[in-house]
Amino acid sequence: MQKEEETSMAAVEKFAAVDPGHTQAKGFDTQLKDIKKALPLRVMTPEDWLHWITRGYVVIRNAVPRENVERMVALLWRFQEMNPNDPATWSRPQLRDHKMKELNNSGMVEIYNHQYLWDNRQEQRLYDAFVDIWDREDLWVSIDRANLNTPNRDARSFNGFIHWDVDTSVRPLPIGVQGVLSLVDTDSETGGFQCVPSLFSGFDEWEKTQGPDRNPRAPNPEGLDIVNVPMKAGDMLIFNSLLAHGIRPNRSEDRVRMAQYISMAPANEGDNAERQDRIACWRDQEPPKRGAFPGDPREWEKHNAERARLTPLGEKLLGLKSWQD
Ligand SMILES: O=C(O)CCC(=O)C(=O)O
């Protein structure tokens, strides 16, 4: 392994305890790969389903309309104060460091509540994909950020990482998903999502080969079969939180990787405090108050955008309206 990679992996180990801020299911006790479907699949094919339960991830093609993608791309350039036609503007330092050290220089964009992000969250096809995953309709959407990763060299040096979003030492194992909506075409050069499907399917056997001090948030990447998943703009990749994954660095000359993170989990309507926190994020255009989200010191959204308008589906996905109504 190269020295730079070692450093990056050590960063994962040291800061693994930071809450990654991804939505976990509460009061849900069936592992997602073991769900016996009661609802018919809405957007996934039976092959997609098989891939999902055996490999730990699935790609939903054209999850949102083309125009949604195009306006998100333009928004992220503007938000980051970078000119898409002038790579000389692409090396701006991140405005705040990440507590999850492995994310430094990975291109995280601290935007959470703009209308265009909400438009994707409340897109029917994308929601239907999560209904397929959870086999239920009453879901809440994560209020999460975006990614604009310019080539990782010089001031933007970044060597990638592999981690889990959950602590894999606890039993029963945590249940959750995360999703990445790709806003550009990606390949092995531009980097983007990478994962270790063999470790998802063979986790129990693999764990037996590990010592008692293994890092429950990040496997030792040496010898692992790391898969880079190429995507097209508008494709949505959903992955099980038990899938070891991360970001592959952008080694292209002059292309960028762009994405929006969107996940859904069963609505936790019994927890009024959580519901109010979610509503406040949307209403006040704030990031969620979690360790993994440093937020934007400029408060760009408050100064440049209106509160996002929600559709009836969006109101339920936020928690503003109940799924019981
Ligand atoms: O950007 C990606 O593809 C993956 C991001 C990641 O590692 C995460 O959401 O935990």
The ligand as an SDF file (V2000), in Angstrom:
LIG
                    3D

 10  9  0  0  0  0  0  0  0  0999 V2000
  -19.6280    9.8380   -2.1960 O   0  0  0  0  0  0  0  0  0  0  0  0
  -19.8150    8.6330   -2.1460 C   0  0  0  0  0  0  0  0  0  0  0  0
  -19.9810    7.9710   -3.1720 O   0  0  0  0  0  0  0  0  0  0  0  0
  -19.8050    7.8810   -0.8340 C   0  0  0  0  0  0  0  0  0  0  0  0
  -19.8450    8.7800    0.3460 C   0  0  0  0  0  0  0  0  0  0  0  0
  -19.6780    8.0650    1.6320 C   0  0  0  0  0  0  0  0  0  0  0  0
  -18.6990    7.4380    1.8790 O   0  0  0  0  0  0  0  0  0  0  0  0
  -20.7730    8.0640    2.6000 C   0  0  0  0  0  0  0  0  0  0  0  0
  -21.8700    8.5510    2.2860 O   0  0  0  0  0  0  0  0  0  0  0  0
  -20.5740    7.5490    3.7120 O   0  0  0  0  0  0  0  0  0  0  0  0
  1  2  2  0
  2  3  1  0
  2  4  1  0
  4  5  1  0
  5  6  1  0
  6  7  2  0
  6  8  1  0
  8  9  2  0
  8 10  1  0
M  END
$$$$
